[in-house]
Structures are given as structure tokens and as C-alpha cells.
Amino acid sequence: MPASRQVWAHLALFTVNFIYGVNYVVAKGLMPSVIGPSGFILLRVLGAGILFWALRAMRPERVAPADLVRLLLCAITGVALNQLMFFHGLMRTTPLNASLIMVATPILVLVLAGVLLKERITWAKAVGVLLGAAGALVLVLVKPANTTAGPSTLGDLFILINATAYGLFLVLVKPLMRKYSAITIMAWSFLFGLLLVLPFGWQEFGAVQWQALSTAHVLALAFVVVMVTFVSYLMNTWAIGHVNPTVVGAYIYMQPVLAAVFTWLFVRIGPERLGIPGNYSTDVGPLQALCALCIFAGVYLVGRADR
């Protein structure tokens, strides 16, 4: 594979996780005061699905009937279960805590890719995953002493289910990338996903007072639909076609660092001033910086081993 493709794939993965880091803060401020989590997911899937099918209409691609089953599984794990569990979990826990639990994904991907795809697990990959996990676990254990908006067990459990579903999605979608474009895969996944989330989100979606939304709320909702859902899913799926699923999973280690930084900045600016107030808590200091270094080193080792 050309080195330039590898570089672009890593840039895409960094961009995706940068966007996800912002999303922990933005989405947290919208739920449940503006829109409920299930209604939010319906908005995401519907909006991004329309964009994916609009792109697919420009370059139609036929899908073999036998692959529709795998696409349905991708919709269940990567769209419906992944998003529903994430937003329900994020509503009940803190942005930083949610991002920390997501670090279970690379370990799950490493195991699943080895079992289902027979991907070779090298020492460099294993050390990279363990190094990133060590940094993230220390972050989990270091709790702010002055926070009043702590995470709930149920919220953490939802995030863990989300991480498991996403890890399985990364492995399931890899074989499809050898046959179809990322746009085709996402268009079908979101179509199936829409049918799956519609029964859960219709009531909350209909309860939103759309005419009463402020400009800040509209921009925040648009950011989640377009950037966090449409752009991120497209770039992530494209990157899977050029690197192993383990590498994609390893980049999730960056999310606790980015979530902590953006939460810290958001609190300093003032949620009320931006028009999307919510409960936020983070603690950034020398120890967190050291943990961040371990996390980035883990991502580097896993990515280097994939070359």
C-alpha cells in the first residue's frame, strides 16, 4: 500500500477522534434539556443517512444480496446499538468518564480482529495497546475531588456496551471495504439503522420545540449531525480500508485526552455564554499530561506496527 495512503488514513483517524473529543462536550450540553438521547440519535441517523444516500446517488454501486446481512449487522453494532448506548450513557455520566471507558474498544478490536479476521497480533501492537490502556486507566482512577456532577454506574455501563458494539463494528465492516466504497457501506448501514432506531426515538424527536431553539442549539445539533455523524463515519470507514481495525481502535485512546482538554476549555469559556449549559467536570494537571503521553505513545506503536 502506498505510504501516502497510510499517512492520509492516519490523518483521517486523528481528525475523527478530534471531532469526537468535541462531541463529548457539545452533545452533553444538549441532553436532555433540548432533546432526549433517543430522539437525538434519530436526528443523527436521519440527517446523516440523507447525506450518505445523496452522495451515493452521484456514484451508484450495486450491493450483492449476500452482503446485506453483514450490512445489517454493521447497522446494529455501528449505528443503532453504538449510538443509542453512547448518548444514553453520556447523558448519565461525565464527558471525561465516557471517553475513558471507550478505551476498552481497542482491546476488544485487537481480540476480535485476531479471532474473526486472523489478524496477526505483534508484540508492538500488544505493547501499544497495553501502554495506552495503562495511561487511560490511571486517568480513570484519578477523580476530581470537587465535582458534583459525577458519573453513574448505569451511564458507565451504557458506554461500555457502546464500546463493545463499536469494536465489533470495526471488525465486521473490514471485509466489506474490500468490495465497496465507504459511501455505499454507510448509506446502507444508516438506512437499516434508521429502521432500528425509529421506534426508540420517534417520541422524543416529536417532543422537541424546534421553533424555540436558539441559534447556538441549532449550530450544535448541526455539528453533531454533519461533523460527528456524517463526516466522521465516512472518514473512519474509509480509513478502515487502508489500515487494520486495531489501528482504528487504538486512536480511541486519544479521546480521553481530547475530551478533557475541550471540557476544560468549555468550562473556562462558560457554557451559559455559548448557549448550551450542562454539567461538566474535568481535572487536567501534570499527571494527566503524563497519561496523555502514554496514550499517544500507544497509538504510535500500534500504527507503526501496521506499516
Number of C-alpha atoms within 10 A of each C-alpha: 8 7 9 9 14 17 12 13 22 20 13 20 25 18 16 23 23 21 21 23 26 22 21 27 28 24 24 23 22 21 22 18 12 19 21 20 27 26 26 28 32 26 23 23 27 20 19 26 24 15 18 25 19 13 14 19 12 8 11 11 13 7 14 8 8 8 12 15 10 17 26 19 19 29 27 22 25 28 30 29 22 24 28 24 23 26 26 23 26 27 23 23 25 25 30 28 25 29 27 28 23 25 27 23 27 29 20 20 26 24 18 20 23 15 12 11 14 10 15 12 15 12 12 17 24 16 15 26 28 17 22 30 23 16 26 27 16 15 23 16 8 11 14 12 7 10 12 10 13 16 19 15 12 13 21 24 17 24 30 23 21 28 31 22 23 26 29 23 23 26 26 22 23 21 15 20 18 12 13 14 17 23 25 22 25 27 23 21 26 30 21 22 29 23 15 18 24 19 12 17 20 16 13 17 20 11 12 16 10 13 6 9 12 13 11 13 19 11 12 18 21 16 19 25 23 16 18 24 24 23 19 22 21 23 18 21 25 20 25 25 21 19 19 21 28 30 27 27 28 30 26 28 31 25 30 30 26 21 27 26 17 22 26 18 13 19 17 9 11 13 19 12 10 12 15 21 19 20 17 23 21 20 18 14 9 8 14 19 14 13 23 22 17 21 29 19 19 28 26 20 21 27 22 13 15 17 10
